[in-house]
Structure formats: C-alpha cells, structure tokens
Amino acid sequence: MAALIVLINRLRVLIISRLLIGACMLFYAQFIFPLEAIVFYSTIALISALSVFYVLWLMTGVSLSQLAWIQIGCDLILESLLIYYTGGADSLFASIYVLSILSAGLILSPISSFYMAAGSSCCFIAAVILV
C-alpha cells in the first residue's frame, strides 16, 4: 500500500512538472526560433490536454505503472517534436531526453531508464533524419 502511495505522489509530481517545464520552455522557445507561433501554442495545448487525461486516469487508481509508461512514452514523442521543429541535431533542446530517462528511472525502476534511453536514441535519430 505504501508503494502505491509513493507511485501516486511521483506521478503527480511528473504531471505538474511537465506542465510547468513544458509550457515555460515552449513559451520562451517561440522568441528564439523563427517558427510560427501556432506550432508552439499547439504543443502547449497538447501537453495540457494530455495532463488532464493523466490526472483523470490517476484519479481512477487503475494500472498506474501503465500510466507511467504511457506518460514517459508521450514525453519522448513531444520532446522529439520539439527537437524536430527547432533544428534537429543542431537544436538547443537535443539534451532534453535526459528528463524522460531520469523520470523513468525514478518513477518506474532503474532498468526502465535503459529502455527509455534506447527509445530516446531512436526518437532522436528519427527527428534528425526527418529534418
């Protein structure tokens, strides 16, 4: 029971930190990168909508480890989109994958950080090739 409460608290922190960090980074990135603002605002809206979905799922208390995997997987996709739109390999955000790797290790298990590192490598390669 104590492990479940710890997992719930960690998932709450992940949801809140994603909202704050994602919105701040994307808001400031629109002033640095010469893209249309719709890209950044739609990404912020997507992060917000996903966070509402995550909170609703967290309130049910069902399959919380699956929720954690889905959250971190969606974070990899959002980070890849950010890297794609801000220049690929030359992006200032190329090291942002570390956040997903660390959160997987802290929330799920230390071995899951290796899976997220492999996933982030694949996502980064895909973003660079698409650019």
C-alpha positions as CSV (number, residue, x, y, z in Angstrom):
1,M,0.0,0.0,0.0
2,A,2.9,2.4,0.8
3,A,4.4,1.7,-2.6
4,L,1.2,2.6,-4.3
5,I,1.0,5.9,-2.4
6,V,4.6,6.7,-3.4
7,L,3.8,5.9,-7.0
8,I,0.8,8.2,-7.0
9,N,2.8,11.0,-5.5
10,R,5.6,10.6,-8.0
11,L,3.1,10.6,-10.9
12,R,1.5,13.8,-9.5
13,V,4.9,15.4,-9.5
14,L,5.6,14.3,-13.0
15,I,2.3,15.7,-14.3
16,I,2.8,19.1,-12.6
17,S,6.5,19.4,-13.6
18,R,5.6,18.5,-17.2
19,L,3.1,21.3,-17.3
20,L,5.4,23.9,-15.8
21,I,8.6,22.9,-17.7
22,G,6.9,22.3,-21.0
23,A,4.9,25.5,-21.0
24,C,7.9,27.6,-20.0
25,M,10.3,26.1,-22.4
26,L,7.9,26.3,-25.3
27,F,6.8,29.9,-24.4
28,Y,10.4,31.1,-24.4
29,A,11.4,29.0,-27.5
30,Q,9.0,30.9,-29.6
31,F,11.1,34.0,-29.2
32,I,14.3,32.2,-30.1
33,F,13.3,30.1,-33.1
34,P,11.8,31.6,-36.2
35,L,8.7,29.4,-36.4
36,E,5.1,30.3,-36.5
37,A,3.6,30.6,-33.0
38,I,0.9,28.1,-33.8
39,V,3.5,25.3,-33.5
40,F,4.4,26.2,-30.0
41,Y,0.9,27.0,-28.8
42,S,-0.5,23.8,-30.2
43,T,2.3,21.8,-28.5
44,I,1.4,23.6,-25.2
45,A,-2.2,22.8,-25.7
46,L,-1.3,19.1,-26.4
47,I,0.7,19.0,-23.2
48,S,-2.2,20.4,-21.3
49,A,-4.8,18.1,-22.8
50,L,-2.5,15.1,-22.0
51,S,-2.1,16.3,-18.5
52,V,-5.8,16.4,-17.9
53,F,-6.1,12.9,-19.3
54,Y,-3.3,11.7,-17.0
55,V,-4.9,13.3,-13.9
56,L,-8.2,11.7,-14.7
57,W,-6.5,8.3,-15.1
58,L,-4.6,8.9,-11.9
59,M,-7.8,9.6,-10.0
60,T,-9.1,6.1,-11.0
61,G,-6.1,4.4,-9.5
62,V,-6.1,1.7,-12.1
63,S,-2.9,0.4,-13.9
64,L,-0.7,3.2,-12.6
65,S,2.5,1.6,-13.8
66,Q,1.0,1.5,-17.3
67,L,0.1,5.2,-16.9
68,A,3.7,6.0,-16.1
69,W,4.9,4.1,-19.2
70,I,2.4,6.0,-21.4
71,Q,3.3,9.3,-19.9
72,I,7.0,8.9,-20.4
73,G,6.4,7.5,-23.9
74,C,4.3,10.5,-24.8
75,D,7.1,12.7,-23.4
76,L,9.5,11.1,-25.8
77,I,7.3,11.9,-28.7
78,L,6.7,15.5,-27.5
79,E,10.5,16.0,-27.0
80,S,11.1,14.7,-30.5
81,L,8.6,17.1,-31.9
82,L,10.3,20.0,-30.1
83,I,13.7,18.9,-31.4
84,Y,12.4,18.5,-35.0
85,Y,10.9,21.9,-35.0
86,T,13.9,23.6,-33.5
87,G,16.6,22.3,-35.9
88,G,17.2,18.6,-35.4
89,A,20.7,17.8,-34.4
90,D,21.6,21.5,-34.0
91,S,18.7,22.1,-31.7
92,L,19.3,23.6,-28.3
93,F,16.9,21.0,-26.9
94,A,18.8,18.0,-28.0
95,S,19.6,17.0,-24.5
96,I,16.0,17.2,-23.2
97,Y,15.7,13.4,-23.5
98,V,17.6,13.2,-20.2
99,L,14.4,14.3,-18.4
100,S,12.4,11.3,-19.7
101,I,15.3,8.9,-18.9
102,L,15.6,10.2,-15.4
103,S,11.9,10.2,-14.7
104,A,11.6,6.6,-15.9
105,G,14.3,5.6,-13.6
106,L,12.8,7.5,-10.6
107,I,9.1,6.5,-11.2
108,L,9.3,3.0,-12.6
109,S,12.6,1.2,-12.0
110,P,16.2,1.8,-12.7
111,I,16.1,-0.7,-15.5
112,S,13.4,1.2,-17.3
113,S,15.8,4.1,-17.7
114,F,17.8,1.9,-20.1
115,Y,14.6,1.3,-22.1
116,M,13.9,5.0,-22.3
117,A,17.5,5.7,-23.3
118,A,17.1,3.3,-26.2
119,G,13.7,4.8,-27.1
120,S,15.1,8.3,-26.9
121,S,18.0,7.3,-29.2
122,C,15.6,6.0,-31.7
123,C,13.4,9.2,-31.5
124,F,16.4,11.5,-31.8
125,I,17.6,9.6,-34.9
126,A,14.2,9.8,-36.4
127,A,13.9,13.6,-35.7
128,V,17.3,14.2,-37.2
129,I,16.6,12.1,-40.3
130,L,13.2,13.9,-40.9
131,V,14.9,17.3,-40.8
